[in-house]
Amino acid sequence: MNNGSNRLGRIPASVLVVAAVFSVQFGNAIVGSLFDRVGPYGAAALRLGCGALILIAIVRPRVSSWPQRTWLGVILLGVALGGMNLFIYLAIAQIPLGIAVTIELLGPLAIATAGSRRIIDLLWVLLAVAGITVLGLRAGGSITVTGVACAAVAATCWALYIVASARLGARVNGVDGLAAAMLVAAAIVVPIGTFQAAPAVFADPMLLVAFAGVAILTSVVPYALEFTALKRMSTRVFGILSSLGPAVAALAGFTVLGQALSASQLGAICLVVTASAGVVATANR
């Protein structure tokens, strides 16, 4: 896996993040099509459980020499991964994929604007809030308060994921830290989602094969790409590239789930994407 990490290191970090965005959003759309069989809790448990086992088997992280500070970083990243996966699935179960990911984008946007006292940055944030407001006002029955709240929690976990991943990546080689953090995330979420996952898998064992593929598409590949990219780029730049998420999610939701968005909803998504792009485009180096 170290050779694989070295090869990824030669690819531009921006390309890695864009590839991760497409992988995870289309993977999420596929998971959404399985909700009626495993439920959002079961989907999160199977995704993280399979993803952790696959990543640990591939990476085989060497953890014996890690100091306590590194382990604290692993636990923090694991909590962020677990919360991000669980709550975005709870959101997708109630609101359209494109809208859920748009709200979740507020996490990277907050990271991109953190510490800035410039008026222009405040204006970008207000533009993003305007987009979220339009989504709420124009979505009609397609948005629930619970769905929005879950997406907001996922946004908080995404912000934590960006910070924790960047800091842990600076202290460990390759993707060893990510593999250990995935195991922590699985240890948190799998027990929570077992009540939905276990009966579904017992009724159809082929779901394990399906979610092994989903785990590769939504966890193993994108998280490895992002973890590698964050070693070489700032969290602000990562935030802008993440702004592609809502647009790709809307495309995936339409292609895979048949979730058509209205013109006003697409316009609101564009506002949030523009805000996130503007934050980094006008940021001081």
N, C-alpha and C positions, 0 to 999 in steps of 0.2 A: 504493500500500500504506500510505502514511502516513495517508491519509484513513480507511482501514480500521482502522488502529491507534487513531486518534482516536475512532472509533465504539466500538471495544472498550473504550476508556478510560472510556466513560460507563456501561458495564455493571458491576454489582457484581462485585468480584474473586472472591467466593465462588461466584457463578453460573458464572463462567468456568472455575474449577477443577472444579466438579462436571460441567459439560459436557465438559471434557477427559477426565475419568475414564470417562464412558460411551463417549465416542468411541474412546479407546485400547483399552479392554477388549473391546468388541465387535469392534473391528478385529483385535485379537490372536486372538480366537476364529476369525475368518474365515481369518487366516493359518494357524492350527493345522490347519484343514481342507485346506490346500494343502501341508502338510509332506510327504505321501507323493509329491508331484510335484517339489518343489524342495529339500526338506530344510531343517533349521533354519539352516544356514549360508547357503544360497541365499536363504532367505526374508529373513534379516537384510540381506543384500547388496542384494537387489532393493528392499526397503522403504526403506533409507537412500539408495540410489542414486537411485531415482525421487523420493523426498522432497526430497533436496538439489537436484536439477535443477528441480523444480517451484517450490520456495521461492526459489531464486536467480532464476529467471525472473520470478517475481511481485514480489519485493522489490527486486532489483537494488541490493544494498547498496553504499553509498559508503564505501569502506574506505581511500582514499588518505591521509586525514588522521589515521588512527588511530595513536596512539603505541604503543610496544613493550608497555606494560603492558596495553593493550586486547587486543593480539594474543595475549599470554600467556593472558588470560582466555578468548579464543575457542578456543585450543588445548585448554585445560583442560575447557571445556564440550564440545568436540568429542569428547575422549577419554571423558568421562562418557556422552555420548549413544551413542557407538559401543559401549562396554562394556555399557551398560544394555540396548540392543536385542539385541545378540548373545547375551548370557548368559541373558536371560529366554526367548529362543526355544529355546536349548539346554535350559533347564529345562522349558519347556512340552512339548518333544518326549518327555520322560521321565516327567513327573508331571502330574496334573490342573491345569488352568489356575487354578482357584480357590486351590489349595494353593500353587502357584508364586508367585502374586501376594501371598498372605498372608505368605510368607517374605520376599518382596521388600519388604514394608511395613516391615520392621525398619529399613530405611534412613531413611525419613522419621521413624520413631519415635526413632531415635538423634539426629537433628537436633533434634527437639522436646525431648529431655531433655538435650542437650549443655549443659554448664556448670552444671547444676542440682545442688545438694547436699541437696535436700529429701527426706525420707523418703517422702513421697507419690509423688514421681516414681520412686523406686526400686521402689515397690510396683507402679506401672503397668508398669514394665519387666518385673518378675517375672511379672505377669499375662500379658504378651505372650509371654514365654518359655514359660509354662505352656501357652498355646495352641499354640505351635509343637511342644512336646513331645507333646501329645495327637495332633497331626497325624501325627507320626512313629510313635507307638505304635499308632494305630488304622487307619492307612492300608493296612496289610498289604502286598501286592505292588504297590500303586499308587505307592509312593514308592521311589526309588533314591537311594543316597548321592550319586551323580554329579549327579542332578537337583537335590537339595537344595543341593549345593555351588554349582552354577551359579546357582540362585536367590539364594544368599547373596552371590555376587559381584555379581549384578544389584542387590541391595540396597545394597551399598557404592557402586556406580556411581550409584544413584538419589540417595543422600545427597550425593555429589559434585555431581551435576546440580543439586540444589536450591541449594546454596551458590554454585556457579559461575554459575548462571543469575541469581540475585538480584544478585550483584556485577557481572556484565557488564551486566545490564539497567539498572543505575544509571549506567553510563558511556556507553551508546550510545542513539541515538534509535530509536524504533519497535522492529522486530524484526530490524534489520540484523545485530546480533550473533548472533542465533539462526541466520539464514541462513548466515552465514560458518561457524559452528560445525557446522551440518549438513553442509557441504561437507567439513570436516575429518573428521567421523565417517564419511562415505561413503568418503573416501580411505583410512581405516584398515580398514573392514570389507569393502568391495567386493572388494579383492584376495583377502581370506581366503575369501570365500564364492563366488568365481567358479567353483571346481571343481564346485559343485553347481548354481549358477545358470545358467551358460553352456549345458550340455547340455540342461537343462530348457527354456530359452527357445528354443534351436535346434529342439527337437522340437515346441514349441508356442509360437509368437511371441505368441499372445494372452495369454500369462502377463504380458507387459509391460503390457498394458492393465489386467489384473486388479490387478497390483501398483501401478500408478499410482493406481488407486482406493484400494487399501489404504494407500498412502503418505499420501494426503490424509487418510484417516480416522484413521490411527494416528500420524502424524508432523506433517504440515503444520498441521492444525487444532489438535490438542491441545497441541503444543509452543508454537504461537503464543499460544494462550489462557493457558497456564501462564506463559510468559515475560512476557506483559502483566500477569497477575495478580500475579506476584512483584515487580513494580515498586511495588505498592500494598499488599502485605500482608507480614507477618512470615513467616519460614520455619517458625515454630512453628504458626501458623494453617494454613499450607499443609500441614503434616504431618497435622493432624487431618482436613482435607478429603480428603487422600489415603487416609485410612483407609476410605473408601467402596470403594476398589479391590478388595479381596478379595470383598466381597459382590457387586459388579457383575460381577467376573470369574467368580464361581461361577454367577451368573445367565446370563452369556454362554456359559460352558462347557456348561451344561445346555441352553440354547436352540439354540446353533449346533452344538456338538460331541456333544451327548447324554451329557455327563459328569455322571452323578448322584453326589452326595456323600451319605455316610451321616450320620445324626443327630449322631454324635460329631464328625465332620469339620466339619459346619456349626456345631456348638457351639464347636469350637476356633477357627474363623474369627471367631465372635462375640467370643471372648475377646480376640483380637488387635485387632479393631475397637474394642472397649470400652476397651482399654488406650490405644490411640492417641487416642481421644476424651477419655479422662480426663486425659491428659498436658496437653493444651491447655486443657481446661475448668477445671483447677485451677491453671493457670500464673499467675504474677504478671504483671501488665500491664507 
